[in-house]
Amino acid sequence: MGATVTTAATKETTWGGGNQPFKVSYGKLMMWYFILSDSLTFCGFLVGYGFTRYKFMDSWPIADEVFNHFPFLHGVDAPMYYVALMTFILIFSSVTMVLAVDAGHQMKRNKVATYMFLTIIGGLVFLGSQAWEWKNFIQGTYGAVETRGGAILQFVGQDDKQVALSSFAIVNPDRDETTLTRNEGFWFMSGPKVPTYSMEEITKGFLANPDLKIRTQFTIEDQATGHREKEVLTREESIARLQDAVIVVEGANLIRNEYGHRTFGDFFFFITGFHGFHVFTGILINTIIFFNVLIGTYDRRGSYEMVEKGGLYWHFVDLVWVFVFTFFYLV
């Protein structure tokens, strides 16, 4: 009799294989499994970035100098301001998602629709901001040259501030700027666009301007401030170093970039692009949920759990960006 009582008690207290283990529905549990697996993927990317940056620490670009643009403030040095604004917008969209989930628990359809709409707008603004940042990163600001060994050389003035190639390059008036298309040329070669200036024009302009010097991609520690700054060569060293330059670099692509080490651009495109894809997916999911809220789908079901599941994914996307922002932009 005692054994029978024990068996019955065990059956009452042990999960018997229902569809809600630990009081969590199947859909929410699977969403947590997905978030866990995707977290490991992002973790691998960031760890790979960390190891690469540590290996090339002395030649890694300085983020404050790369991400210093702000819309409608041309020529103004605004390091990290726009990236910080993007981060705030994405975090704020997480707040509106929390309010949408809470309104769903209270079965308040209008409030859910309002907060979901604000969340979608926040995601679209962030995605548009990321596209704008990509445009500036790809287009570049100053330009540089690359040596035979793959090192990036930038140009600075008397105050050691970087100057653009357009400010000193002497354009050859006889230069043939005609670019043949596939149909016009006898031979067609695919590849990146033709640089605005040639090495001859840059070298001629550099030699004609005695105030210019070369700044390498390697960083040294400033004894006064403790901050790392890029190494600036003397005028004589700059002239000698310029003789090794063979390629004009404007902006960034998957092969090279004007900011410094080649893999910096690769990691930027890959990590921020992969996160941007997640944001885009989250916007699509939230949009579908939003329209289902409008037509009363979840009222008829008697539950707004789908809003909660979409919220889990959106919070994950926001949290991942906090780590990307910290390790890629700030550290």
VEXGUZA-908777 format. One record per residue (C-alpha): x negated, y, z. Coordinates in steps of 0.1 Angstrom, whole numbers, padded with zeros to 4 digits, always signed. Example, Ala and Ser with C-alpha at 12.3 -4.5 7.8 and 13.67 -1.06 7.14 Angstrom:
<nodes>
-0123-0045+0078;-0137-0011+0071;
</nodes>
This chain:
<nodes>
+0000+0000+0000;-0029+0023+0009;-0044+0018-0026;-0012+0026-0043;-0009+0059-0024;-0044+0068-0033;-0038+0061-0070;-0006+0082-0070;-0024+0111-0054;-0052+0109-0079;-0027+0110-0108;-0011+0141-0093;-0043+0160-0088;-0062+0150-0120;-0056+0166-0154;-0037+0140-0174;-0045+0152-0209;-0019+0179-0215;-0023+0208-0239;-0033+0233-0212;-0064+0221-0193;-0074+0244-0165;-0042+0265-0172;-0057+0277-0205;-0039+0272-0238;-0056+0253-0267;-0059+0285-0288;-0077+0305-0260;-0100+0276-0252;-0110+0272-0288;-0116+0310-0290;-0140+0307-0260;-0158+0278-0278;-0162+0299-0309;-0175+0329-0288;-0200+0307-0271;-0214+0293-0303;-0215+0327-0320;-0232+0341-0290;-0260+0316-0294;-0263+0327-0331;-0268+0363-0322;-0291+0353-0294;-0313+0335-0319;-0314+0366-0341;-0323+0390-0313;-0350+0366-0299;-0365+0363-0334;-0365+0401-0336;-0381+0404-0302;-0409+0380-0310;-0416+0397-0344;-0416+0431-0328;-0439+0420-0301;-0463+0405-0326;-0464+0437-0347;-0460+0461-0318;-0488+0484-0330;-0472+0489-0364;-0435+0489-0356;-0415+0520-0366;-0403+0544-0339;-0365+0542-0337;-0362+0579-0328;-0379+0589-0360;-0359+0565-0382;-0323+0570-0369;-0323+0608-0365;-0295+0618-0389;-0261+0633-0380;-0233+0641-0404;-0232+0677-0417;-0264+0685-0398;-0290+0683-0426;-0325+0689-0415;-0317+0687-0378;-0336+0662-0357;-0309+0643-0338;-0326+0611-0326;-0301+0583-0318;-0272+0608-0314;-0251+0592-0342;-0258+0556-0331;-0248+0566-0295;-0215+0581-0309;-0209+0549-0329;-0214+0528-0297;-0190+0550-0278;-0163+0547-0305;-0166+0509-0305;-0165+0507-0267;-0134+0530-0266;-0117+0506-0291;-0123+0479-0265;-0104+0500-0239;-0074+0503-0263;-0075+0466-0268;-0073+0460-0231;-0043+0483-0229;-0027+0463-0258;-0032+0430-0240;-0017+0445-0208;+0013+0458-0226;+0017+0424-0242;+0019+0408-0207;+0047+0432-0200;+0065+0424-0233;+0064+0461-0244;+0062+0458-0282;+0059+0496-0289;+0030+0500-0266;+0012+0470-0280;+0017+0483-0315;+0003+0517-0305;-0028+0504-0288;-0035+0479-0316;-0033+0507-0341;-0058+0527-0322;-0081+0497-0319;-0080+0492-0357;-0087+0529-0363;-0117+0527-0339;-0130+0496-0358;-0126+0514-0392;-0144+0545-0379;-0173+0523-0366;-0175+0504-0398;-0176+0536-0419;-0202+0550-0396;-0223+0519-0401;-0220+0523-0439;-0231+0559-0436;-0261+0549-0415;-0270+0522-0441;-0268+0548-0469;-0293+0571-0451;-0316+0542-0442;-0316+0529-0478;-0320+0564-0494;-0347+0575-0470;-0357+0611-0461;-0393+0617-0466;-0409+0590-0487;-0443+0574-0483;-0469+0554-0501;-0480+0518-0497;-0516+0505-0498;-0529+0474-0515;-0528+0457-0481;-0492+0465-0476;-0497+0494-0450;-0473+0524-0451;-0489+0559-0452;-0467+0589-0444;-0476+0626-0448;-0476+0653-0422;-0482+0690-0420;-0502+0712-0397;-0479+0705-0367;-0482+0667-0374;-0445+0667-0384;-0436+0644-0413;-0431+0662-0447;-0412+0649-0477;-0429+0640-0510;-0408+0666-0528;-0424+0694-0508;-0459+0689-0522;-0459+0665-0552;-0469+0682-0584;-0447+0669-0612;-0464+0662-0645;-0444+0682-0671;-0453+0656-0698;-0441+0627-0678;-0416+0605-0697;-0386+0600-0673;-0365+0580-0698;-0353+0548-0684;-0341+0523-0710;-0311+0502-0703;-0308+0465-0712;-0292+0473-0745;-0317+0501-0754;-0350+0484-0747;-0368+0457-0766;-0377+0441-0733;-0357+0442-0701;-0371+0439-0666;-0349+0438-0636;-0361+0454-0603;-0359+0484-0580;-0353+0519-0594;-0382+0539-0607;-0397+0562-0580;-0391+0599-0582;-0428+0607-0582;-0459+0588-0594;-0490+0581-0574;-0509+0606-0597;-0484+0634-0589;-0485+0627-0552;-0523+0626-0551;-0526+0658-0571;-0502+0676-0548;-0519+0662-0517;-0554+0674-0528;-0540+0708-0537;-0525+0713-0502;-0553+0714-0475;-0528+0715-0446;-0516+0679-0454;-0528+0648-0436;-0519+0612-0436;-0501+0594-0407;-0505+0556-0406;-0478+0531-0395;-0499+0522-0365;-0491+0537-0331;-0513+0549-0303;-0505+0559-0267;-0505+0596-0259;-0526+0600-0228;-0506+0631-0217;-0470+0618-0220;-0475+0580-0220;-0454+0577-0252;-0465+0559-0283;-0471+0581-0314;-0482+0572-0349;-0519+0577-0356;-0527+0609-0376;-0559+0608-0397;-0582+0638-0402;-0582+0655-0436;-0613+0637-0447;-0601+0603-0435;-0567+0610-0452;-0583+0617-0486;-0603+0585-0484;-0573+0565-0473;-0551+0578-0501;-0574+0561-0526;-0560+0528-0514;-0524+0537-0521;-0508+0520-0551;-0470+0522-0547;-0446+0550-0540;-0419+0540-0514;-0387+0559-0511;-0361+0546-0486;-0358+0509-0477;-0349+0476-0492;-0355+0439-0485;-0391+0442-0499;-0405+0473-0483;-0395+0505-0465;-0409+0539-0459;-0406+0536-0421;-0433+0511-0415;-0436+0473-0412;-0418+0454-0439;-0398+0431-0416;-0383+0460-0398;-0360+0467-0427;-0352+0430-0431;-0341+0427-0394;-0321+0459-0397;-0301+0448-0427;-0296+0412-0414;-0287+0419-0377;-0265+0451-0382;-0250+0436-0414;-0241+0403-0396;-0225+0423-0368;-0207+0446-0393;-0192+0415-0409;-0179+0404-0375;-0163+0439-0370;-0147+0437-0405;-0133+0402-0396;-0120+0416-0363;-0103+0444-0381;-0086+0419-0405;-0074+0398-0375;-0062+0428-0356;-0043+0441-0387;-0025+0408-0391;-0016+0408-0354;-0005+0444-0356;+0020+0437-0384;+0033+0406-0366;+0039+0429-0336;+0059+0453-0357;+0082+0426-0371;+0088+0412-0337;+0071+0378-0342;+0057+0376-0307;+0090+0387-0291;+0107+0358-0307;+0080+0335-0294;+0083+0349-0260;+0046+0354-0256;+0019+0379-0268;-0009+0354-0263;-0021+0360-0299;-0029+0396-0289;-0050+0383-0260;-0069+0359-0283;-0076+0387-0308;-0087+0408-0278;-0112+0381-0267;-0129+0382-0302;-0129+0420-0302;-0145+0423-0268;-0171+0398-0279;-0179+0419-0310;-0182+0450-0287;-0204+0433-0262;-0228+0420-0290;-0232+0455-0303;-0242+0467-0268;-0271+0441-0269;-0280+0451-0305;-0280+0488-0296;-0301+0481-0266;-0327+0459-0281;-0329+0472-0316;-0324+0510-0311;-0334+0518-0275;-0362+0494-0264;
</nodes>
